[in-house]
Amino acid sequence: MPKMRKGGENITVIPITLKQANEFVIEHHRHHKAVQGCKFCIGAVDGNGDLRGVAIVGRPVSRYLDNGLTAEVTRLCTDGYKNCCSFLYAVCERTARCMGFKRIQTYILISESGASLKAANWLCGGECGGGNWNTSARPRKDSLNAVKKIIYFKNL
């Protein structure tokens, strides 16, 4: 089981359900809500067994990138525990590789630094996306996240 040492404390990965991960996201995420589905979810617990972060990995949101061999981190959320984000990204990468995926990716808001992804050695694919998915044929609520994004990825 992957572990990370932080100032004498341990952080360990655990398997969690989508329900548990979504509950954590609802409580702690700055700008996202729960997701509908996933391929797998992981949690990071500290030495006391307290859940400090979660990652939800599923199919790519973009149907053009959904080739069956690409996984996407659709949510990554922590309570601010030091180095937890980069730890979770690294574990997501290893897990996806073991499951046979050839690529893993995620998007961040253009206003975010990507420090955790850089620390986990993910590559920046540049600016993309953004805007509203609302159409007359399929009306949707406006999202607070309808801004340009930056894609990060790792070829596995």
Buried (B, 14 or more C-beta within 10 A) or exposed (E): EBEBEBEEEEBBBBEBEBEBBBBBBEEBBEEBEBBEEBBBBBBBBBEEEEBBBBBBBBBBBBEEBEEEEBBBBBBBBBBEBBBBBBBBBBBBBEBBBEEEBEBBBBBBBBEBEBEBBBBBEBEEEEEEBEEEEEEEEEEEEEBEEEEEBBBBBBEB
